Amino acid sequence: MPERAQAAFQLQLARQLVPGHSLFGHQCTLLGKHAGTGDVLVALEVGRLVVVPLTWGGPGDARYPHSAFFPDWADFAANRMAPDTLDYL
């Protein structure tokens, strides 16, 4: 992902993570973006991975965006990446 795009996605993620959201206060490092959706993959400081759908709306809401947590890369690959590829077969 180009550096400029990465900065835009990181900024939008920060806007959405308001107090009360499950990711608020965590150090979220943007790793990538799903090519077909607004979902981004972030790593938390504790080593877990999280898929967050960006809404591109105004300030966040503590209930949204819903996030999918994965304890490690193996779990992410098996339970998120593999099912996503089925849409392209």
NORLINGI-V595372 format. One record per backbone hydrogen bond with DSSP energy under -0.5 kcal/mol. NH is the residue of the N-H (numbers start at 1). CO is the residue of the C=O. E is the energy in kcal/mol with one decimal. If there is no record, write none. Layout:
((NH & CO & E) (NH & CO & E))
This chain:
((6 & 2 & -2.7) (7 & 3 & -2.2) (8 & 4 & -1.8) (9 & 5 & -2.4) (10 & 6 & -2.5) (11 & 7 & -2.2) (12 & 8 & -2.2) (13 & 9 & -2.4) (14 & 10 & -2.1) (15 & 11 & -2.0) (16 & 12 & -1.7) (17 & 13 & -1.2) (18 & 16 & -1.6) (21 & 18 & -2.4) (24 & 21 & -1.5) (26 & 23 & -2.1) (28 & 26 & -0.8) (29 & 27 & -0.6) (29 & 43 & -2.6) (30 & 28 & -0.6) (31 & 41 & -3.4) (32 & 41 & -1.3) (34 & 39 & -2.7) (37 & 34 & -0.6) (40 & 52 & -2.6) (41 & 32 & -2.8) (42 & 40 & -0.5) (42 & 50 & -2.8) (43 & 29 & -2.4) (44 & 48 & -2.9) (45 & 27 & -0.7) (47 & 44 & -2.1) (49 & 70 & -2.8) (50 & 42 & -2.6) (51 & 68 & -2.5) (52 & 40 & -2.7) (52 & 50 & -0.6) (53 & 66 & -1.0) (54 & 38 & -1.9) (54 & 52 & -0.7) (60 & 15 & -1.8) (61 & 64 & -1.0) (64 & 61 & -1.6) (68 & 51 & -2.3) (69 & 67 & -0.6) (70 & 49 & -2.9) (76 & 72 & -2.1) (77 & 73 & -2.9) (78 & 74 & -2.3) (79 & 75 & -2.7) (80 & 76 & -2.0) (81 & 76 & -2.0) (82 & 77 & -2.4) (84 & 80 & -1.9) (85 & 81 & -1.8) (86 & 82 & -0.8) (86 & 83 & -0.7) (87 & 84 & -1.2) (88 & 85 & -1.7) (89 & 86 & -0.9))
